[in-house]
Amino acid sequence: MKFIRFKPKNSQTILQGIVTDMGFKPIAGDMFTGDWEVTGNFYTADSIKILEPLTPRHVIGIGANYVAEPNDLPAKVPDLPVFFYKPVSSVIGGGKPIVIPEGTSEVKFESELAVVMGKRASDLSEEEVTDYIFGYTVANDVTAPKFFHDDGHWTVGKSFDTFTPLGPCIETDFNPDGARVEAYLNGEKKQDSPTANMIVPMRKMVAYLSSVMTLEAGDVILTGSPLGAEMITDDDYIICSVKGIGDLQNPVVQKVSARSR
């Protein structure tokens, strides 16, 4: 099932809903527990604006997690993967512009499969992980490498407003093992990789994180970006895609300072 958040056009009311063959159906209740019900009539695609599918509790990413080919995978998974936080304030939905901050003229896109946790999880085994996942969405882990520090400090370069597009939905009926992560820059394919090329497999990274911190419903874990990510600049258009979930589409704009207006 696909869950979305949306606004009817000419309205500021944010609705939660499900995607059906007949359109978008609003719901009320807690999607994570299953305690929800349909509350209204169908909406058509041209009558709504789709938003980010949730407001995450936390957003956690992993760095440098793909190889080009399965034969390039290391014999041993790293004992301490490189994880980082992204602020919830950086989350936007599809259609909203990625804003390049003042002080730089380009940023990097990174198309990713994202895990949405469905319930509290602590000290999970890899075999238990799937039972604690609510669903999956598409993410763009936008990065401004200019703001990285030589000592490995990534926080600023990952944290600007608009740097975590998510969407278009959360798909609960999805097999991450057979997924392909793709990206298209101005219509040209730049990334295309199976999730089998992950250095730290999805279940292993979730299990590891649960051994460090208690994960909760609504936590979003970005699982890494395939090779091929590039810099994007003003007027570019980026599509991050995972078949079975959908396309996450965002224009790119340069922030203009008030002083230069």
N, C-alpha and C positions, 0 to 999 in steps of 0.2 A: 504494500500500500504506500502511496505517496502522500506525505503531509506537506502543506505549504502554509505560509502566512501571506495575507494580501489585503489591499485596500480597494473597496469599490471606487470606481472613478467618481470624482466630485464629492468624495467623502474622506474624512480623516480617521474614520473608524478602522482599526486593525482587526482583521478576522483571522482565525485559524481554520484550516479546512483540509479536505482531502480531494485528490484528483480522481475523477471518474471519466468514463467514456463519454458521458453527457455534459461534462463541464466540471466546475469547481463547487464543492458543497461545503458550506460553513459548518463547523462543529463547535461544541462547548465542552469543557472538561479537561482532564489530564491525559494527554496522548501517551505519556510514558507509562502510566499504570493501566491504560485501556479503559479507564472510567470516563468515557466521553460519549456524546450523542450528536447526531445531526440536528441542526437547529433552524435551517432555512432553505430557501430555494436555490436552484443552480445559478451560478454565474458563468458567463461565457468569457473566453480569453480576452476579448476586446472590451469587456466591461470592468476589468480589474487591473490593478498594478500589483505584480508579484513582488514580495519583499524577501529579505533573508528569511530562511525557514524557521529560525529560532533566534532568541537572544541567548547566547551560550552563557553558562556559568563560568567556565574557564575555557581558554583556547591554548592548547599545547602543541608545539611543532617538534619535528625531528629534522636534524640537518644531514645533508649528503647521504641519502638513504637508497640511492639507485645506482646500479651498474648498467652498462650498455647491453650486455649479453649475459645469459645465465652462467656461461663458462667463466665469467669475470667475478662471480660471487666468491667472497673469501671463505676459506675452509672453516673459520670460526667467527661467529658473530661477536662484535665488540662487547666487552664486559660492561662498558659504561657508554651507552649511546649519547649523542649530543642532542639534548632536549632544550627547548626554550619556550618562554611564555609570549603570547601576543595579547594585548589588552582587548577587552570586549568592545571598547570604544572604537577599535579599528574595523569592526565588522560592518559590512554593507551587503546589500542584495544585488542581484543581477540588474543591469540597466543603469545603475548609479555609477557616476564617474570615479575612477581611480585618480586621486589628485597627487601629482608630483609636488613634493614640498619645495618651498623656497630654498635656495642654496644648491640645488642640483637640477639638471635638465632631463634626467632619465632615471627610471627605476627598473627592476627586474620582475618579470612575471614568473610564477612557479605553479603550474597546474598540479593538483593533488586530489587523491581520494581522502575524504575525511570521515572519521568514525564519530557517531553521536552516541554517547553512553545513555543507557536507559534506566539504570538504578545504581544504588551505592555499591561500590566494589572495592575490596581491600584484600591484598595478598592472594590474588587469583592465580590459578595455574593456567597454562596456555589452553588446556582443554575446557576450562570453565569460561573463557573470555566471551565466546559467542553468545552465551546465555545472558550476558550483562550488556550487550550492545542493543540499542534501540533500532538504529538504522545507519544509513550512510548518505553523505551529500558530497558535492563538489566544492573544492576550495581553490582559491588563488592566494598563495602565500607571497604577497607582494613585498619586495625587499629593496631597500636603498643602500647598496653596498658602500656608498660614500661615507655613511655614518657608522660603519663598523670600526672597531678599534683593533689595533695590532695584537692585543692580548686576548682576543677572542670574545670581546664584549659585543653582542649582537642586538641588545635590547632596543636601542634607538632606531637602528636601521630596519627593524621589524614592526615598529609600534605606531607609525603615523596613522592618523585618521584615514579611513578608506583602504587600509592595507590588508584587510582580510575579507574579500568578497566570499560569500557562501551562497549556495543554491543550486538549482532553482527550487529543490524540494528535499525532503528526507525520505529516502526509499527504504522501507523496512523489509521488503522481499528481494534480497540482493545477495549474490555470491561474490565476495571480494576476491576470491582466489582466481576467478576467471576474468577479472576486469582488465580493461586497458585504459590508461590515463593519457589523454591527448590535449594538445593546445594548438590553436590557430591564431596567428598574428596577421591581421589585415587579410584574412582569407587563406594564408599560406600555413600549411602544417609545420609545426616546429617541434612538437613532442608527441611521441606515440610509443608507449611501453606497457608491457603487461606488469601486473603487480608482482608476478613471480620474480622480477628483477630487483625487488627490495632486498637490501642488505640485512636489515632487521625486519623480519616478517611482522605483519600487522598484529597477530595474536601475541607474539613475543613482546612487542613494544607495549601493548596494553597491559599485559601481565607484569612487565617490569615496572611500569608507572604505578600500578596498583600496589606494588611492594614498597614504593616510596611515599605515596600519598593516597588518601582515600578519594577515589573518583566518585562523582555523583551524577545523577540524571541531568542531562543538559551540558555536560562537559564535552567539548569537541577536541578530537585529537587528529592533527594533520599528519599524514603518514609518509610524507616525503615527495619530492618532485623528480620525475625522470630527467635524464640528460636532454639537452636541447633548449633549456630556458634561455631567454635572451633579454636584452634591455628594451624597454618601451619608452616612448616619448609622446609629447603632445600630439593629439589628433589620431593616435593609434587606436586600434580596436582589438581587444583580446577575447578569445573564446576558450574557456577551459571545459573539457568535456569528458564524461565517463558514460559509456553506453549503458543504458538501463536506469540511469539516474537523470541525465539530461545535460543541457548546455548552460554554462554560466557565462554570461556575456557582459562585458563592461567597456565603455569608452575610457580613454585616458586624456586628462587635461593637466595643464601646467597651472600651479597656483600662482596667482598674481597678487602681489602685495598691495596693501592699501596705499602705500606711498607712490606706487607707479601707476595708479589708476587716474 
